[in-house]
Amino acid sequence: MSDNGHILIVDDQQEICEVVQEYLTGEGYRVSVAHDGNEMRRVLGQSPADLVILDLMLPGEDGLTLARALRSESGIGIIILTGRGETVDRIIGLEMGADDYLPKPFHLRELLARVKSVLRRVHSRVAEAPAAVAANNRSRARFAGWNLDLSSRELMSPSGEEVRLTTGEFDLLAAFVGNANQVLSRDRLLDLARNREAGPFDRTIDVQVGRLRRKLEDDPQNPNMIKTVRGSGYIFTPAVEMH
C-alpha cells in the first residue's frame, strides 16, 4: 500500500468519485469514497484520512457544514470541490476552514497539484506543532482591552462579552496578533492564516479584514487597529501582550 496518504472523496456523483478515485490511486494514494456526511464520518471512524475532497452540494448536510465540523475537530486537509464558481462561495468555504477550493469542471492534473500542495501544508503543520508548543506555552493574547484565547479560540471584548468568529476570521486575527506592528501582504496573510497561496483574483483576505473590522473597531470605516497600507497590505497596530 502506498505511503503517499489517505484521501477521502465526499461527492454524491458516482461517476466523479470513480474517475477521481482511479486517477489518484494511480498516483499512489489510498483513496476512499463517501456520498454524504454520514458515510464520511463512518469512513473516517474506520481509517483517519490526511485529506478530504469535499463537494459543496450534498444530500443532507452540505459541504460547508461538513468542512466546519472537520476543521473544529482536526487539522485534516480540506479541498472544496463544487460546481459553483462564485467568489462568495469560495470565500465562505475558506472561512469555514477549507485549505483550497476547486470549481467543477476541473482537470485531474490540476486536482492532483492541489492535493499535493495541501498535503505538504498538512504534513508541515503536523511536524511543526510539537516544536511550536514547546517553544511557546503562552496561549492568550491581550490587545487594546481585548482578550484572545488561542487554545479555545475564544475572543472576549473589553466589556467581557464573547465575540463569535468564523474559522477564517479567527485564523486571520491570530496571524495579525502573532505579527503585530508588521506590514503583511495579502499573500503573506493567506500563508499565515490558511497556509495557502493567493490566486490572481483572490479577495478572501480583504473580505475577512472587513468582517474583523466590524467586530473589533469602533468605526470600521476609519479603523485604528487593522490599518490598510496602500500598495502593501495591512498592519495590526495594537501592542500585544502574550501570557
Summary of the structure (lengths in Angstrom):
residues: 243
radius of gyration: 18.9
end to end distance: 45.3
largest distance: 56.7
contacts: 726
relative contact order: 0.10
helix: 43%
strand: 21%
